Amino acid sequence: MSDALLEVRDLVAGYREPVVGPLSFSVRAGEIVGLTGPNGAGKSTILRAIIGSVRVFSGSIVRRPGTRVMVQPQRPFRLPEMPITGHELLHLTHAKDRDAPAALQPLLDPRVDRLSGGQFQLLQVWAALGSPCDLVYLDEPTNNMDPGTVEVLGDLLLAWREERGVLVVTHEHEFLDRVATTIVEVGA
């Protein structure tokens, strides 16, 4: 295996039948790899195959031994009443709340059930990026975010990319053009 944190080669994945592939790419430390394509192209299916929650029909997925992974799902779970603060949420993921960027500071003291959807999504992304991991999987991280919050998200990814490898699944081409070191088209 090369120095890649993750290598995906000729992957064909799906559920009862294949829905996506073959697809090949790798993620190394310092890289932000974007999987993009239209809705329904299989971007999230690829991510679920990497995580191990859908069927792999052929190809290979190899993660470097010892690689610590964090996953930020497309729809992060949040109870209607969730009486924990942003600080407490970050503590649960071992993310660095003291090192959180200035844009995140206002999200740390309030209860997370009082945050907007975009604020909660941004806090969840930081919970992944700020944790002690080597590889981060982000599934549609711009969901629920207004343009200003998407800008903050891009800044976070760019500022912290040297610390780890990041795999981003999104159909937001403009966002990927700004942050990704490599863009992989799914369903093209």
C-alpha positions in Angstrom: 0.0 0.0 0.0 1.2 3.5 -0.7 1.3 6.4 1.8 -2.5 6.9 1.4 -4.8 6.9 4.4 -7.5 5.4 2.2 -7.3 3.7 -1.2 -10.5 2.9 -3.2 -9.8 0.8 -6.3 -12.4 -0.1 -9.0 -15.2 -0.1 -6.3 -18.6 -1.2 -7.3 -21.2 -0.9 -4.5 -24.8 -0.9 -3.8 -27.6 -2.6 -2.0 -29.4 -5.6 -3.6 -27.7 -4.6 -6.9 -24.8 -2.4 -7.8 -25.8 1.3 -8.0 -22.4 2.9 -8.4 -18.9 2.2 -9.8 -16.4 1.3 -10.8 -14.7 4.2 -9.0 -11.0 4.6 -7.9 -9.4 7.3 -5.8 -7.2 7.8 -2.7 -6.9 10.2 0.2 -3.6 11.2 1.7 -2.8 13.4 4.7 -3.2 17.0 3.7 -5.6 16.3 0.9 -9.3 17.2 0.6 -10.9 14.8 -1.8 -14.4 15.7 -3.1 -16.9 13.2 -4.4 -19.4 15.0 -6.5 -22.2 14.3 -9.0 -25.9 14.8 -9.3 -28.4 13.7 -6.7 -28.9 9.9 -6.9 -25.5 9.3 -8.6 -24.2 7.2 -5.7 -22.0 9.6 -3.8 -23.3 8.7 -0.3 -23.4 5.0 -1.4 -19.6 5.2 -2.0 -19.2 6.7 1.5 -21.4 4.0 3.0 -19.3 1.3 1.3 -16.2 2.8 2.7 -17.8 2.8 6.2 -19.0 -0.7 5.7 -22.7 -0.2 5.7 -23.5 -1.2 2.1 -22.5 -4.1 -0.1 -19.3 -4.1 -2.0 -19.7 -6.1 -5.2 -16.2 -5.8 -6.5 -13.0 -3.7 -6.1 -11.2 -2.9 -2.9 -11.2 -0.4 0.0 -8.0 -0.3 2.0 -7.5 2.0 5.0 -3.9 2.3 6.3 -3.6 0.3 9.5 -4.0 2.4 12.6 -5.8 5.2 10.8 -8.3 7.0 13.2 -11.5 8.0 11.4 -14.3 10.4 12.2 -17.6 10.4 10.3 -19.9 13.4 10.0 -23.2 12.0 8.6 -25.4 13.8 6.1 -28.1 14.4 8.8 -26.4 14.6 12.2 -28.6 13.3 15.0 -30.1 16.0 17.2 -32.9 15.4 19.7 -35.6 18.1 19.8 -34.6 18.7 23.4 -30.8 18.2 23.8 -29.6 19.9 27.0 -25.9 19.8 26.3 -23.7 22.7 25.3 -21.4 22.9 22.3 -18.5 22.5 24.7 -20.1 19.3 26.0 -20.7 17.9 22.5 -17.1 18.5 21.6 -15.9 16.9 24.8 -17.9 13.7 23.8 -16.0 13.5 20.5 -12.7 14.5 22.1 -12.6 17.6 19.8 -10.5 20.6 20.9 -13.0 23.2 22.1 -10.2 25.5 23.4 -8.6 25.5 19.9 -11.9 26.0 18.1 -11.7 28.9 15.6 -13.2 32.3 16.5 -16.2 31.6 14.2 -17.2 28.7 16.3 -16.8 30.3 19.7 -20.4 31.7 19.8 -21.7 28.1 19.3 -19.9 26.6 22.3 -21.9 28.0 25.3 -25.5 27.6 24.1 -27.4 24.3 24.3 -27.1 22.5 20.9 -30.9 22.3 20.6 -31.0 26.1 20.5 -28.6 26.3 17.5 -29.9 26.7 13.9 -29.5 23.7 11.6 -26.5 25.3 9.9 -24.9 26.2 13.2 -25.4 22.6 14.4 -24.0 21.3 11.2 -20.9 23.5 11.5 -20.4 22.4 15.1 -20.6 18.8 14.0 -18.0 19.3 11.3 -15.7 20.8 13.9 -16.4 17.9 16.2 -14.9 15.7 13.4 -12.0 18.1 12.4 -11.1 19.0 15.9 -11.0 15.4 17.1 -7.8 13.3 17.3 -8.2 11.6 13.9 -6.3 11.0 10.8 -9.1 10.8 8.3 -12.5 12.6 8.2 -15.5 11.7 6.1 -18.0 14.5 5.6 -21.3 13.7 3.9 -23.0 16.8 2.5 -21.5 19.1 5.1 -23.1 22.2 3.6 -26.6 21.0 4.4 -28.7 23.7 6.2 -25.9 26.3 5.9 -26.4 29.8 4.6 -23.6 31.2 2.3 -21.7 32.8 5.2 -21.6 29.6 7.2 -20.5 27.7 4.0 -17.6 30.2 3.8 -16.7 29.5 7.4 -16.8 25.8 6.7 -14.5 26.2 3.8 -12.1 28.2 5.9 -12.1 25.5 8.6 -11.3 22.8 6.1 -8.5 24.7 4.5 -7.0 25.7 7.9 -7.1 22.1 9.2 -6.3 20.1 6.1 -2.6 19.6 6.8 -3.6 17.8 10.0 -5.5 15.0 8.3 -7.1 13.7 5.1 -10.7 14.6 4.3 -13.2 13.0 2.1 -16.1 15.3 1.3 -19.3 14.1 -0.4 -21.3 17.0 -1.9 -23.1 18.2 -5.0 -21.9 21.8 -4.3 -19.4 22.3 -7.1 -18.5 25.9 -6.2 -17.7 24.7 -2.6 -15.4 21.9 -3.9 -13.7 24.2 -6.4 -12.7 26.3 -3.4 -11.5 23.6 -1.0 -10.8 20.3 -2.7 -7.3 19.2 -3.8 -8.9 16.5 -5.9 -12.5 16.2 -7.3 -13.9 12.8 -8.3 -17.0 12.8 -10.4 -19.5 10.0 -9.5 -21.9 8.9 -12.1 -20.1 10.7 -14.9 
